[in-house]
Amino acid sequence: MKINAKTGHDIQELKRLRKKVDEIDDEIISMLGKRQSMVKSIGKIKKCNGVNILSTARERQILKRILLKGKKNKIDLEFIDRVYWVIFKNPRKVQRLV
């Protein structure tokens, strides 16, 4: 199969873009790890002070802020909403184990 110059360039561009996506995925994982570490610290403080783990008001506050950022960045708001509700589940679990 003969590859013309444009197709060869497109394949190289595809590889370059995929590499960038991989780097972003790595950053996301790193940030989630940092977030989880903060959540553990928050859980310890909550436990020492008898504060309830679940804070729906705080979750709504975060979601409102994140959705505004998503809108400014033209990201599907339903996608952000779904992702963050999954993210919110983890701290509840982590803080219960502290």
N, C-alpha and C positions, 0 to 999 in steps of 0.2 A: 504494500500500500504506500503510495507516494503522499508525503505531507508537504503542502505548500508553505511558504514562509508565514502567511497569516495564521494558518492553523497551528504551526509550531509556536508562534508567538502567543496565541491564545492558550495553548497548553501550559506554557511557562507562566503566563499570567494567572491561570487557574491554580497552579501549584503555589505561586506567591501568595495569592489571596487565601488559600487554604492554610498556609503556614501562619498567616496573620490571625485567622480564626482560631487556630490551635493556641496561639499565644494569648488571645483574649480569653479562651476557655481556661487556660492556666491561671490567668489573673482572677477570673471569677472564682475558681476553686480556692485560691489564696485568700481572697476577700471573705469568702464564706467561712474559711478557717478562722480568720481574725474575728469575724462576727461571732462565731461560736465561742471563742475565748472570752469575748466581752460579755456574752450572755451568761457564761459560767460565773464571772465576777459579779454580775448583776444578781444572779440567783443566790449567791452567798450573802450579799447585802440584804436581799429580800428575806432570806431565811433568818438572819440575825435580828432583823427588825420586825418579824412577824407580818411581812407584807405578802399579799396574795400573789401567786405566780402569774395568773392570768390577768392581763390588763387590756381589755378590749378597747378602752378609750385610747390607750397608747398605740395599739395596733391601727385603729382608725386614723389617728394623727399621722403615723408613719405612711400609711397607704395614701392618704390625701396628698402628702408632700411628694411621694414617689410618683403618683399619677400625674401631678402637675409637671414634674420633670419629664415624665414619659411623653406627655402631650407636647411639650416644647421640643422634644427630640423626635417627634413623629413616630413613636412606637405604639403599636396596638395596645390600647388600654386594657382590653380584656386579657391579653397575654400577661401584662404586668400584674393585674389583679390575681390571676391564677398562680403565677410564680410566687408572689408575695404571701399568699395564703399558705402555700407549701412551706415557705421560709419561716412563717410564723409558728408552724407546728413544732419545728425543731427546738426552739428555746423552751417551750413548755416541757418537753421531754427532758432536755438537758438540765433545766432548773429543778425538776423534781428529783433528779439523781444527785444533786449537790448536797 
